Amino acid sequence: MAGTTEAVNDKPELKRASAAAGVEHVASRLNMVQLIQLRWFAVIGQVTTIAIVSIVLRIPLPLPQMLMVLACLIAFNLGSQLRWHEGRPVSNRELFLALLVDVGSLTAQLYFSGGAANPFAFLYLLQVILSAVLLEAWTTWLIVIITSACLAGLSLWSVPLTLPPEHNSGFFSLYVQGMVICFILNASLLVACITRITDNLRRGAAQLADLRQRAAEEKHIVRMGLLASGAAHELGTPLATLSVILGDWRHMREFKNNPDLMEEITEMETQLQRCKAIVSGILLSSGETRGESSARTTIKTFLDRLATEWRESRPVVSFLYENRLAQDLPVVFDSTLKQMVFNILDNALEASPSWLSLVAEREADGLVLTVCDSGPGFAPGMLEQVGTPYQSTKGKPGRGLGLFLVVNVARTLGGSVVASNRPEGGAQVRVTLPLAAITLAEESDDAA
């Protein structure tokens, strides 16, 4: 049992670690998408600039070489778009290599268009700032060193440009105009890219904070479950002993000949069974069972029996149960699912002892259970915090865990819980569970 419990307790930790890694991968992939989009903008800018310089300004350029660099950049970006469109995780090294390709293409274009004398050399700053935002520190410094070396090399080796003499002074100087255009371009791209990248990082940080909050809540509940299950296990031994003693008394002559004593023994056995049921409920709430296992049944049979058992064991005045499932499917239901539905119904009964309803229906590939009552409903603040522990409208200590446990069971099965207030008054809790999580796979395949 200990080994089984440890394995079960390890699964939430693995899921949380996997979810946290998934959040980081999504943020990094979105950042890579931003780089791809920025590269398309750079392609358009290079084509436009080459066309204006060659056709409008009539400045001779080594077009075959520059167009070759441009074609290589387009091919690389197409490959990147196809690769990262699949949603793969992006590492720091891959982001670094992508920025390195951008630096290389910019260096090649500058080499064929004047080198360091070209005002668009200031675009190196864009690569450095993007690396500072996207990359780890050591790779950022590598980008700084590489861009500095490229700029120094361009000041020594480059293909010179032959500029018209009328553009050598004042604002009409091509260098000054290019520098102004480069500044506007740098500023605009930085604002757009940094804003979107910051939004990606902020969303990722918010999701990680939510995961940490869930982990803290679940850890607290696990501790409570361990305490409850330990106490329940300790109570199991004396309850079993009492059951044996009562069984022996029932067969003793002194008790068999005394109807009053036999009646007392029967009542004691009834109360003992009730204590055992309470212990079983504690163990179920903590994720264990007392000799019980998942049961094969059909979805209609399970829900009908559940509704009947709850109605007969609770002092409800009016309980409306509707099973709107058209198709009966073979399923496996664990006792925890039964306890989850009982928790919802018990909460509704405390808020509305006179009337409540349970409706079961199918929507697409999911089982939907809707519980309604005619009580005061949820407070606005409660609706925003449904599924967090210790949120209760009953004002009693120790309450507020029912819906938290319901939400966590549904979440474990891949489902969801939505609470709302009914327009005619009262509350409504809607639980959606994917049928794939409870349907018997082997029998479904045979039926197909």
Backbone torsions as a table, in degrees:
resi	resn	phi	psi	omega
1	MET	NA	-37.5	-179.1
2	ALA	-63.7	-42.8	178.7
3	GLY	-62.3	-39.5	178.8
4	THR	-64.4	-42.2	-179.1
5	THR	-64.2	-40.8	179.1
6	GLU	-63.3	-40.9	179.4
7	ALA	-62.8	-41.4	179.9
8	VAL	-66.3	-38.9	-178.8
9	ASN	-71.3	-24.7	179.4
10	ASP	-73.1	-28.0	-174.9
11	LYS	-61.0	-45.8	178.2
12	PRO	-60.1	-37.2	179.1
13	GLU	-63.4	-43.0	179.0
14	LEU	-65.0	-40.0	-180.0
15	LYS	-64.8	-41.6	-179.5
16	ARG	-66.3	-41.7	178.2
17	ALA	-62.9	-41.1	178.6
18	SER	-65.6	-40.0	179.0
19	ALA	-65.1	-40.8	179.1
20	ALA	-64.1	-43.1	177.1
21	ALA	-63.4	-36.7	178.6
22	GLY	-63.2	-39.1	178.2
23	VAL	-62.6	-44.1	179.5
24	GLU	-65.0	-39.1	179.3
25	HIS	-65.2	-39.4	178.5
26	VAL	-62.9	-43.9	-180.0
27	ALA	-62.9	-44.7	179.9
28	SER	-65.7	-37.2	178.9
29	ARG	-66.3	-40.6	177.4
30	LEU	-63.5	-35.5	176.9
31	ASN	-66.7	-37.9	176.3
32	MET	-64.6	-38.5	176.6
33	VAL	-61.8	-38.1	177.1
34	GLN	-62.2	-40.4	178.4
35	LEU	-64.2	-40.1	179.0
36	ILE	-63.1	-44.0	178.7
37	GLN	-64.5	-40.0	178.4
38	LEU	-64.3	-36.0	179.2
39	ARG	-66.5	-37.7	175.3
40	TRP	-62.6	-38.9	177.5
41	PHE	-64.2	-38.4	178.1
42	ALA	-65.3	-37.2	177.6
43	VAL	-62.3	-47.2	178.8
44	ILE	-61.4	-41.7	179.6
45	GLY	-63.9	-40.3	179.6
46	GLN	-67.2	-42.8	178.2
47	VAL	-60.9	-44.4	-179.8
48	THR	-63.4	-45.4	-178.5
49	THR	-63.8	-44.9	179.4
50	ILE	-61.6	-40.7	-179.4
51	ALA	-65.7	-44.2	-178.8
52	ILE	-65.3	-44.7	-177.7
53	VAL	-65.6	-39.8	-175.8
54	SER	-79.0	-42.5	-171.9
55	ILE	-91.8	-48.3	-175.3
56	VAL	-79.8	-52.7	-176.9
57	LEU	-83.7	-13.7	177.9
58	ARG	57.1	39.8	175.8
59	ILE	-94.9	125.2	-177.1
60	PRO	-68.2	132.6	179.0
61	LEU	-129.0	150.2	173.9
62	PRO	-75.5	77.6	-172.0
63	LEU	-59.7	-42.9	-178.8
64	PRO	-57.0	-44.8	-179.1
65	GLN	-66.9	-44.1	-178.1
66	MET	-67.3	-37.9	177.5
67	LEU	-69.0	-31.0	176.4
68	MET	-65.5	-43.4	176.2
69	VAL	-60.8	-42.4	179.9
70	LEU	-63.7	-40.3	178.9
71	ALA	-65.0	-40.1	177.7
72	CYS	-63.6	-40.0	179.2
73	LEU	-65.2	-40.8	178.1
74	ILE	-64.1	-43.2	179.7
75	ALA	-62.8	-42.8	179.0
76	PHE	-63.3	-40.2	-178.5
77	ASN	-70.2	-35.6	175.8
78	LEU	-63.3	-43.8	177.1
79	GLY	-62.0	-40.9	178.6
80	SER	-63.7	-41.2	-179.0
81	GLN	-65.6	-39.4	178.1
82	LEU	-68.0	-38.6	-178.1
83	ARG	-69.8	-49.0	-174.1
84	TRP	-86.0	-4.4	173.9
85	HIS	-68.5	-21.8	-177.8
86	GLU	-78.5	-4.9	176.4
87	GLY	82.4	24.6	178.7
88	ARG	-72.7	153.0	175.9
89	PRO	-69.1	147.3	-177.0
90	VAL	-112.6	127.0	179.7
91	SER	-92.4	167.9	177.5
92	ASN	-62.8	-37.3	-179.7
93	ARG	-64.2	-37.7	-179.6
94	GLU	-70.4	-37.8	174.5
95	LEU	-64.4	-39.5	178.8
96	PHE	-62.9	-44.2	179.4
97	LEU	-64.6	-37.1	178.1
98	ALA	-63.3	-44.0	177.5
99	LEU	-67.2	-33.0	178.7
100	LEU	-64.6	-37.6	176.1
101	VAL	-63.5	-41.0	178.3
102	ASP	-62.9	-42.4	178.7
103	VAL	-63.6	-41.8	-179.8
104	GLY	-64.2	-43.6	179.6
105	SER	-66.2	-39.1	177.5
106	LEU	-64.0	-40.9	179.4
107	THR	-62.8	-42.9	-179.5
108	ALA	-64.1	-42.7	180.0
109	GLN	-66.3	-38.6	178.4
110	LEU	-67.6	-35.0	179.7
111	TYR	-60.7	-38.2	-178.3
112	PHE	-87.1	2.6	-176.8
113	SER	-137.7	43.4	171.9
114	GLY	105.4	-10.7	177.8
115	GLY	67.5	-135.3	-177.5
116	ALA	-66.8	-18.5	178.2
117	ALA	-75.8	-11.0	177.5
118	ASN	-79.2	124.6	-177.3
119	PRO	-62.8	-20.3	179.7
120	PHE	-74.7	2.4	173.5
121	ALA	-63.6	-22.1	177.9
122	PHE	-67.4	-9.9	176.2
123	LEU	-66.7	-13.9	173.3
124	TYR	-58.9	-32.9	179.6
125	LEU	-61.8	-34.2	178.3
126	LEU	-61.9	-43.0	179.6
127	GLN	-65.2	-39.9	-179.3
128	VAL	-65.1	-44.1	-178.0
129	ILE	-68.1	-40.7	177.1
130	LEU	-62.4	-39.3	178.5
131	SER	-66.0	-35.5	178.6
132	ALA	-64.8	-31.5	-179.3
133	VAL	-83.1	-38.7	-169.6
134	LEU	-94.9	-31.1	-168.4
135	LEU	-103.3	166.1	171.3
136	GLU	-71.3	165.6	-170.2
137	ALA	-61.1	-44.9	-175.0
138	TRP	-66.0	-36.4	177.6
139	THR	-73.3	-30.0	175.8
140	THR	-63.6	-43.4	178.4
141	TRP	-66.3	-31.2	175.2
142	LEU	-63.9	-42.1	176.8
143	ILE	-61.3	-41.6	178.3
144	VAL	-60.4	-45.7	-179.6
145	ILE	-64.9	-43.7	-177.6
146	ILE	-65.7	-45.6	179.9
147	THR	-65.4	-36.8	177.8
148	SER	-65.0	-41.3	178.8
149	ALA	-65.7	-39.4	178.7
150	CYS	-63.4	-43.4	-179.4
151	LEU	-65.5	-40.1	177.8
152	ALA	-65.4	-40.1	178.7
153	GLY	-65.7	-37.7	179.2
154	LEU	-67.0	-26.6	177.2
155	SER	-72.1	-17.3	180.0
156	LEU	-102.5	-37.6	-175.3
157	TRP	-130.0	121.5	176.4
158	SER	-170.6	165.3	175.5
159	VAL	-89.8	114.7	-176.3
160	PRO	-69.1	153.1	176.7
161	LEU	-103.3	144.4	175.8
162	THR	-99.2	105.2	-175.9
163	LEU	-94.7	147.8	176.4
164	PRO	-64.3	143.1	-177.2
165	PRO	-67.0	-25.1	-176.4
166	GLU	-74.7	-5.0	-179.0
167	HIS	-112.6	39.7	-175.4
168	ASN	-107.9	1.9	-176.4
169	SER	-143.7	150.0	174.4
170	GLY	64.6	-157.8	-178.9
171	PHE	-66.2	-23.4	-178.6
172	PHE	-78.4	-2.3	174.4
173	SER	-67.6	132.6	179.8
174	LEU	-61.1	-33.3	179.6
175	TYR	-64.9	-44.9	180.0
176	VAL	-65.1	-45.3	178.9
177	GLN	-61.8	-42.1	178.1
178	GLY	-64.5	-37.2	179.0
179	MET	-65.9	-40.4	177.9
180	VAL	-64.1	-45.6	179.1
181	ILE	-62.1	-41.9	179.9
182	CYS	-63.5	-39.8	178.8
183	PHE	-64.0	-46.4	179.5
184	ILE	-61.7	-41.2	-179.7
185	LEU	-64.4	-47.2	178.5
186	ASN	-59.0	-47.7	-177.4
187	ALA	-63.0	-44.5	-178.0
188	SER	-65.4	-46.0	-179.3
189	LEU	-65.7	-38.8	179.6
190	LEU	-64.8	-44.7	179.1
191	VAL	-61.2	-46.5	-178.1
192	ALA	-65.7	-48.2	-175.8
193	CYS	-70.7	-46.3	-178.1
194	ILE	-63.8	-37.4	178.3
195	THR	-62.3	-45.8	-178.6
196	ARG	-70.2	-39.3	178.4
197	ILE	-66.0	-40.3	177.6
198	THR	-63.3	-39.0	176.4
199	ASP	-61.4	-42.1	177.8
200	ASN	-61.0	-45.8	-179.9
201	LEU	-65.8	-36.9	-179.9
202	ARG	-67.2	-41.8	177.5
203	ARG	-63.6	-41.4	177.9
204	GLY	-62.9	-41.0	178.8
205	ALA	-64.9	-38.1	178.3
206	ALA	-65.7	-40.3	178.5
207	GLN	-67.2	-38.4	177.1
208	LEU	-65.5	-39.3	177.3
209	ALA	-63.2	-39.0	177.6
210	ASP	-64.9	-40.4	177.8
211	LEU	-64.1	-40.4	178.3
212	ARG	-64.8	-38.9	178.3
213	GLN	-64.0	-43.1	177.6
214	ARG	-62.1	-41.4	-179.1
215	ALA	-62.7	-41.9	179.1
216	ALA	-64.0	-42.3	179.5
217	GLU	-65.4	-45.4	-178.8
218	GLU	-66.0	-35.4	177.8
219	LYS	-63.7	-40.5	178.2
220	HIS	-64.2	-42.1	179.6
221	ILE	-67.7	-36.3	177.2
222	VAL	-61.5	-40.5	177.7
223	ARG	-62.4	-43.1	177.9
224	MET	-63.4	-40.1	179.6
225	GLY	-64.0	-40.3	177.8
226	LEU	-63.9	-40.7	177.8
227	LEU	-63.6	-44.4	-179.6
228	ALA	-66.3	-42.7	-178.9
229	SER	-67.5	-35.0	176.7
230	GLY	-63.2	-44.9	178.2
231	ALA	-64.2	-39.3	-179.8
232	ALA	-65.3	-39.6	178.1
233	HIS	-64.7	-39.1	178.3
234	GLU	-64.4	-36.3	179.3
235	LEU	-73.1	-22.8	-177.3
236	GLY	-60.2	-39.2	-177.3
237	THR	-66.5	-52.2	178.2
238	PRO	-63.4	-32.1	178.0
239	LEU	-67.0	-39.1	177.0
240	ALA	-65.5	-39.0	177.9
241	THR	-62.9	-44.6	178.1
242	LEU	-61.9	-38.2	179.1
243	SER	-62.4	-40.8	178.5
244	VAL	-66.3	-42.7	-179.4
245	ILE	-62.9	-43.7	179.4
246	LEU	-64.5	-36.9	176.8
247	GLY	-63.6	-38.5	177.3
248	ASP	-67.3	-40.7	179.5
249	TRP	-61.6	-37.5	-177.9
250	ARG	-61.7	-26.4	-178.0
251	HIS	-98.8	-0.2	178.0
252	MET	-80.9	142.6	-175.5
253	ARG	-61.4	-38.5	-177.5
254	GLU	-60.2	-34.0	-178.9
255	PHE	-87.6	-35.3	-178.4
256	LYS	-64.7	-30.5	-178.9
257	ASN	-88.0	2.0	-179.0
258	ASN	-120.6	102.1	-177.8
259	PRO	-59.6	-34.5	-178.8
260	ASP	-65.7	-43.3	178.8
261	LEU	-66.3	-37.5	178.0
262	MET	-63.8	-36.7	177.6
263	GLU	-66.0	-39.2	177.6
264	GLU	-65.5	-39.7	179.0
265	ILE	-63.8	-40.7	178.3
266	THR	-61.8	-41.8	178.6
267	GLU	-66.0	-40.0	178.2
268	MET	-63.4	-40.5	178.2
269	GLU	-65.1	-37.0	177.2
270	THR	-62.9	-45.4	179.7
271	GLN	-67.5	-33.0	177.6
272	LEU	-65.4	-42.3	176.2
273	GLN	-62.1	-35.6	177.9
274	ARG	-65.8	-40.8	177.0
275	CYS	-62.3	-41.0	178.0
276	LYS	-62.9	-39.1	178.4
277	ALA	-64.2	-38.7	178.5
278	ILE	-65.0	-43.2	178.0
279	VAL	-61.8	-42.0	178.0
280	SER	-61.5	-40.3	178.6
281	GLY	-63.4	-38.2	177.7
282	ILE	-64.1	-43.4	179.6
283	LEU	-66.2	-37.2	177.6
284	LEU	-64.0	-40.2	-179.7
285	SER	-66.5	-27.1	179.5
286	SER	-93.2	3.5	174.8
287	GLY	95.3	13.6	178.4
288	GLU	-121.0	171.8	177.6
289	THR	-136.8	158.3	177.1
290	ARG	-103.4	81.5	177.3
291	GLY	72.3	15.0	179.7
292	GLU	-108.1	157.4	179.6
293	SER	-143.5	176.5	176.9
294	SER	-63.9	140.6	-175.6
295	ALA	-114.9	137.9	174.4
296	ARG	-84.2	130.8	179.4
297	THR	-159.2	-165.6	173.2
298	THR	-112.9	159.4	-172.9
299	ILE	-66.0	-37.5	179.0
300	LYS	-68.6	-44.2	-178.8
301	THR	-60.9	-45.5	-179.6
302	PHE	-60.2	-48.2	-176.9
303	LEU	-68.2	-38.0	178.5
304	ASP	-64.0	-44.7	179.0
305	ARG	-65.8	-39.3	179.3
306	LEU	-61.4	-46.9	-179.2
307	ALA	-64.1	-40.6	179.9
308	THR	-65.1	-46.2	-179.8
309	GLU	-62.3	-41.5	-179.5
310	TRP	-67.4	-42.1	-179.9
311	ARG	-61.4	-40.4	-176.8
312	GLU	-76.2	-19.7	-176.7
313	SER	-104.7	1.3	-179.7
314	ARG	-125.2	147.3	-179.3
315	PRO	-83.0	57.6	-178.8
316	VAL	-88.3	138.3	-179.6
317	VAL	-76.4	-51.8	-178.9
318	SER	-136.4	120.0	-179.0
319	PHE	-125.5	115.8	-179.2
320	LEU	-100.7	120.1	179.6
321	TYR	-120.8	126.1	178.6
322	GLU	-127.6	123.7	175.6
323	ASN	-106.1	101.2	-175.4
324	ARG	-98.3	17.9	-179.6
325	LEU	-76.8	119.6	-178.9
326	ALA	-78.2	-32.6	-176.5
327	GLN	-114.6	132.2	178.6
328	ASP	-94.4	123.3	-176.1
329	LEU	-115.2	145.0	173.2
330	PRO	-72.8	128.1	-175.4
331	VAL	-138.7	168.6	172.2
332	VAL	-118.0	122.5	179.4
333	PHE	-118.5	124.8	175.8
334	ASP	-86.8	159.6	179.7
335	SER	-62.1	-26.4	179.4
336	THR	-62.9	-35.5	177.4
337	LEU	-64.6	-41.4	177.9
338	LYS	-62.4	-43.7	179.1
339	GLN	-63.5	-35.0	179.5
340	MET	-63.1	-47.5	179.6
341	VAL	-65.7	-38.8	177.6
342	PHE	-61.3	-38.8	178.4
343	ASN	-60.3	-44.2	179.7
344	ILE	-63.7	-45.9	-179.3
345	LEU	-65.1	-38.6	179.0
346	ASP	-65.1	-40.7	177.1
347	ASN	-63.1	-41.8	178.6
348	ALA	-65.3	-37.5	-179.6
349	LEU	-65.9	-39.0	178.5
350	GLU	-64.9	-35.1	179.8
351	ALA	-81.1	-27.2	-174.8
352	SER	-144.3	81.5	-177.8
353	PRO	-67.9	-19.2	-174.2
354	SER	-85.9	-30.9	-176.3
355	TRP	-158.5	138.7	168.7
356	LEU	-158.4	164.5	-175.8
357	SER	-139.0	153.1	174.3
358	LEU	-130.5	122.3	-179.7
359	VAL	-120.9	127.2	177.4
360	ALA	-112.1	129.6	179.4
361	GLU	-151.6	167.5	-179.4
362	ARG	-113.9	133.3	175.5
363	GLU	-127.8	114.9	-176.8
364	ALA	56.7	-119.4	-179.1
365	ASP	-106.8	30.2	-178.2
366	GLY	-130.7	149.9	173.2
367	LEU	-93.8	126.7	-177.7
368	VAL	-115.3	122.3	176.4
369	LEU	-113.8	123.1	-178.1
370	THR	-119.4	122.2	178.7
371	VAL	-112.0	125.7	-179.8
372	CYS	-123.0	150.6	174.5
373	ASP	-139.7	173.5	-179.3
374	SER	-112.6	27.0	-179.3
375	GLY	-80.3	-160.5	-177.5
376	PRO	-74.7	-13.0	180.0
377	GLY	83.6	-178.8	-179.8
378	PHE	-87.6	142.1	171.3
379	ALA	-70.4	151.7	-178.8
380	PRO	-55.0	-39.7	178.7
381	GLY	-66.3	-32.1	179.5
382	MET	-68.2	-39.1	-179.0
383	LEU	-61.9	-30.7	180.0
384	GLU	-77.1	-15.7	-175.0
385	GLN	-123.6	24.4	177.7
386	VAL	-64.5	131.1	-179.7
387	GLY	99.2	-3.6	174.1
388	THR	-99.0	145.7	-174.4
389	PRO	-70.7	154.6	175.1
390	TYR	63.5	32.5	173.1
391	GLN	-109.8	103.7	-175.3
392	SER	-139.6	147.3	176.3
393	THR	-98.0	0.2	-174.3
394	LYS	-86.0	-14.6	176.5
395	GLY	68.0	26.2	179.8
396	LYS	-116.0	143.4	179.7
397	PRO	-66.3	145.9	178.1
398	GLY	83.0	-1.0	-179.9
399	ARG	-92.3	176.6	178.3
400	GLY	94.1	6.6	179.8
401	LEU	-99.0	-15.3	-175.6
402	GLY	-58.1	-57.2	-178.4
403	LEU	-68.2	-30.1	176.5
404	PHE	-61.8	-45.6	178.3
405	LEU	-64.8	-39.4	178.5
406	VAL	-60.8	-46.7	-178.8
407	VAL	-62.5	-40.6	-178.1
408	ASN	-70.5	-36.8	176.1
409	VAL	-64.9	-45.6	179.6
410	ALA	-63.0	-40.8	179.7
411	ARG	-64.6	-37.6	178.4
412	THR	-61.8	-34.5	-179.5
413	LEU	-87.4	3.0	-179.6
414	GLY	84.6	14.9	-178.8
415	GLY	-101.9	-165.1	-177.9
416	SER	-149.2	160.2	178.3
417	VAL	-130.0	128.6	179.6
418	VAL	-125.7	124.4	178.0
419	ALA	-109.1	142.7	-179.6
420	SER	-155.9	171.4	175.4
421	ASN	-103.8	138.5	-179.2
422	ARG	-78.6	143.4	178.7
423	PRO	-59.2	-34.8	-179.2
424	GLU	-84.4	1.8	179.5
425	GLY	108.9	146.2	-179.0
426	GLY	99.5	177.4	-177.2
427	ALA	-112.2	161.6	177.8
428	GLN	-141.3	131.3	175.9
429	VAL	-120.6	124.0	-175.7
430	ARG	-117.1	117.6	-179.1
431	VAL	-108.2	126.9	177.4
432	THR	-116.4	123.1	179.3
433	LEU	-122.6	132.0	177.0
434	PRO	-68.4	131.8	179.9
435	LEU	-63.1	-26.0	179.9
436	ALA	-63.2	-24.6	-178.2
437	ALA	-79.2	-16.9	-175.8
438	ILE	-125.7	-11.1	-178.4
439	THR	-77.4	141.5	176.6
440	LEU	-70.7	112.1	-175.2
441	ALA	-66.1	-42.6	-175.0
442	GLU	-69.0	-36.8	-179.9
443	GLU	-73.6	-32.6	177.4
444	SER	-65.5	-38.1	179.0
445	ASP	-67.0	-40.2	178.6
446	ASP	-63.1	-41.4	-179.7
447	ALA	-63.7	-38.0	178.3
448	ALA	-65.7	NA	NA
